[in-house]
Amino acid sequence: MLRARLTSKGQITIPVAVRRKLNLQPGDELIFELSADGEIKVRALKRKRLTELYASLPVQRPYPGKKEVREEVGRKLGRQLLKKGTES
């Protein structure tokens, strides 16, 4: 049996065996389900990591590549600078 002590602020430290079993990470949430007979069930609500969301949306247009994107940004910045220079 695993035990945890409640602090004066209402906090507990979840035993490491429980954290490992539920694969709990910082930012994950716990859901407490209370039954009428006083039993409590705890479930983990896993937080999605940014890396898990990679490629989850459909591609709207093909990615031309880093070099092409940098060149396009450079051209746009150059046009903006030229436009500012002629306005003065």
N, C-alpha and C positions, 0 to 999 in steps of 0.2 A: 504494500500500500504506500502510495506517495502522499506526502503532506506539504502544505504551504501555509504560511502564517499571514494573517491579515494585518496591515499596518494601520495606524491611526488615521491615515488618509484614505483608507479603503482599498489599498493596493496589495497585490500579492506578486510573488515571484513564481513563475511557472517552472516546475522542476525540469531540469535538462532532459530527462528521459521522455517527458511529455512533449517538450518542444521538438525533440528529434522525431518522435513517433508521428506527430502532426505536421512535421516539416515547417514549423513556424519561423517566420523571418520578421525583422522589424517592419512595422507598418501593417502587418496582418491583423485582422480583427477576430475576436471570439464572440460567438453567439451563445447566449445562455437560454436554454429552454426549460421553463419551470413546469412541472406537472402538478396535478391536484394533490397527489400523495406526498409531495415534498421532495421528490427526486429531481435532480438537475442534470441536464445533458449539456455538454459543451461541444460546440462545433467550430471549426476554423473556417473563416471566410478569407480565402487567399487573395491578396492584392496582386493585380496584374503588374508585372514588371515591364518597363519600357521595351526591353529586348524581346519580350513575348509578343508585343504588338507589331513587331517588324513584319512588313509585307501583309498585314491583315486587311488592308484596303486595296481594291483593284487599281491597277496602273491606268492612269488617264492618257498618258502619252509615253513614248519610249524615252529612256534616259540616254542622252547623247554621249555622255562621258564627262569626266571631270575637266579635261582640257577644253572641250567645246563650251562647257558652261562658263569656265573662267574667261575664255575669249569673248563670249557674248556679254558678260558682265563688264568686261574691260571696254568693249565698244560702247555700251550704253553710258558708262561713266564718262568716257571721252566725249560723247555727244553732249552730255549735260554740262561738262566743263567748257566746251566750245560755245554752247548756248549762253552760259553765264558770262563768258568773256565778251561776247558781242553785245550783251545788254548794257554793259557798263559805259 
